[in-house]
Amino acid sequence: MEALRVVFAELHTVTVRDTVSFHLAHQRFTADGDAVDEAGTGAAATVLLDQLTWWARALRAARARAPYGG
């Protein structure tokens, strides 16, 4: 993933560092697909989505003031 940050920088995109990880997924979810630790998974998802929302709003406002590019 870290190597892709260079590629995204060349494409003039913005990345966020927080992630939601599902390593050992078979231990983190029940057979029905429910999270075993909803608070932990939910907290990580909230942080990621809050950052993504912030960037989306900031970039929308910036594009409205001055469109990016040529």
C-alpha positions as CSV (number, residue, x, y, z in Angstrom):
1,M,0.0,0.0,0.0
2,E,2.8,2.4,0.8
3,A,4.2,2.1,-2.7
4,L,0.9,3.1,-4.1
5,R,1.0,6.5,-2.3
6,V,3.7,7.6,-4.7
7,V,1.5,6.6,-7.7
8,F,-1.5,8.4,-6.2
9,A,0.7,11.5,-5.6
10,E,1.6,11.6,-9.3
11,L,-2.1,11.3,-10.2
12,H,-2.8,14.4,-7.9
13,T,-5.0,12.4,-5.6
14,V,-5.4,12.6,-1.8
15,T,-4.9,9.6,0.4
16,V,-5.9,8.9,4.0
17,R,-3.8,6.8,6.4
18,D,-6.4,5.3,8.6
19,T,-7.8,1.9,7.5
20,V,-10.3,-0.7,8.5
21,S,-8.5,-4.0,8.7
22,F,-10.2,-7.4,8.5
23,H,-7.1,-9.6,9.0
24,L,-8.1,-12.9,10.4
25,A,-11.7,-12.3,9.2
26,H,-12.9,-15.7,10.2
27,Q,-12.2,-14.8,13.8
28,R,-13.6,-11.3,13.6
29,F,-17.0,-12.2,12.2
30,T,-19.7,-14.8,13.1
31,A,-21.0,-17.3,10.6
32,D,-23.8,-14.9,9.9
33,G,-21.4,-12.1,9.0
34,D,-21.9,-10.1,12.2
35,A,-18.8,-8.4,13.7
36,V,-17.6,-10.0,16.9
37,D,-16.2,-6.7,18.1
38,E,-18.6,-4.2,16.7
39,A,-17.2,-1.3,18.7
40,G,-13.7,-1.8,17.5
41,T,-14.6,-2.3,13.8
42,G,-17.2,0.5,14.0
43,A,-14.7,2.9,15.6
44,A,-12.1,2.3,12.8
45,A,-14.7,2.7,10.1
46,T,-16.0,5.9,11.7
47,V,-12.5,7.4,11.7
48,L,-11.9,6.4,8.1
49,L,-15.3,7.7,6.9
50,D,-15.0,10.9,8.9
51,Q,-11.6,11.7,7.2
52,L,-13.0,10.7,3.8
53,T,-16.0,13.0,4.3
54,W,-13.8,15.9,5.4
55,W,-11.6,15.6,2.3
56,A,-14.7,15.3,0.0
57,R,-16.2,18.5,1.4
58,A,-12.9,20.3,1.3
59,L,-12.2,19.3,-2.3
60,R,-15.7,20.1,-3.4
61,A,-15.4,23.6,-1.9
62,A,-12.0,24.1,-3.5
63,R,-13.2,23.0,-6.9
64,A,-16.1,25.4,-6.7
65,R,-13.8,28.3,-6.0
66,A,-11.1,27.4,-8.5
67,P,-11.4,24.3,-10.8
68,Y,-8.2,22.2,-10.8
69,G,-6.0,21.9,-13.8
70,G,-5.6,23.6,-17.2
